[in-house]
């Protein structure tokens, strides 16, 4: 995981699962500390995210206020499906496929 240089956010590669969950949750905590705007996750290098990682993402999105958004660039199909199935009305997440 490394910060994006052109906007607020991070690039995520590899897997989000038990061994990497603490790093994932730290990135999500940074989102919660922001008080405005969008936070971008470039997920084009993410190969796997477990249900706990997807849940942490959704819980973070549910805690956002006003115009705050999570923008997910190129999420893996499994994550998109998890969000559709379990959080279909979560408007604080935008998916940008490139």
C-alpha positions in Angstrom: 0.0 0.0 0.0 1.4 3.4 -1.0 0.0 6.9 -1.1 -1.3 8.4 -4.3 0.7 11.4 -5.5 -2.1 13.2 -7.4 -5.0 13.0 -4.9 -5.9 11.9 -1.4 -5.8 8.1 -1.3 -3.8 5.0 -1.6 -2.8 2.4 -4.1 -3.4 -1.1 -2.9 -1.7 -4.3 -4.3 -1.7 -7.9 -3.2 -4.3 -9.2 -0.8 -6.4 -7.9 2.1 -6.7 -10.8 4.5 -5.8 -11.7 8.1 -2.0 -11.0 7.8 -2.6 -7.6 6.1 -5.8 -6.5 7.8 -4.1 -4.1 10.2 -2.5 -2.1 7.4 -5.9 -2.0 5.5 -7.7 -0.8 8.7 -5.0 1.9 9.2 -5.7 3.2 5.7 -9.4 3.2 6.4 -8.8 5.1 9.7 -7.1 7.9 7.6 -10.4 8.2 5.7 -12.4 8.6 8.9 -10.0 11.4 10.0 -10.8 13.5 6.9 -13.7 15.8 7.1 -14.4 16.5 3.4 -13.9 15.4 -0.1 -13.3 12.0 -1.7 -10.6 9.5 -0.7 -9.4 7.3 -3.6 -8.4 3.7 -3.5 -6.6 2.4 -6.6 -7.4 -1.3 -6.4 -6.1 -2.3 -9.8 -3.3 -4.3 -8.1 -5.6 -5.9 -5.5 -5.9 -9.6 -6.2 -8.0 -10.7 -3.2 -10.0 -9.1 -0.3 -11.7 -11.2 2.3 -15.1 -10.6 3.8 -13.7 -8.9 6.8 -11.8 -6.4 4.6 -14.9 -5.7 2.6 -16.9 -5.2 5.8 -14.3 -2.8 7.1 -14.5 -0.8 3.9 -18.3 -0.7 4.1 -18.4 0.3 7.8 -16.0 3.1 7.0 -18.2 4.3 4.1 -21.2 4.2 6.4 -19.5 6.5 8.9 -18.8 9.2 6.3 -20.8 12.5 6.3 -22.0 14.9 3.7 -20.1 14.9 0.5 -17.4 12.5 1.7 -16.9 9.5 -0.6 -14.7 6.5 -1.2 -13.8 6.2 -4.8 -12.7 2.7 -5.7 -10.7 2.5 -9.0 -10.8 -1.0 -10.6 -11.8 -3.1 -7.7 -11.6 -6.9 -8.2 -14.9 -8.4 -9.3 -15.3 -10.2 -6.0 -15.3 -7.0 -4.1 -17.8 -5.4 -6.4 -20.0 -8.4 -6.0 -19.7 -8.3 -2.2 -20.7 -4.6 -2.1 -23.7 -5.3 -4.4 -24.9 -8.2 -2.3 -24.4 -7.0 1.2 -24.5 -3.2 0.9 -26.5 -2.4 -2.2 -27.6 1.1 -1.1 -24.2 2.3 0.1 -24.0 5.7 -1.7 -20.7 6.8 -0.1 -18.8 4.3 -2.4 -18.2 5.1 -6.0 -16.7 2.5 -8.3 -14.6 3.9 -11.2 -13.5 1.2 -13.6 -10.8 2.2 -16.0 
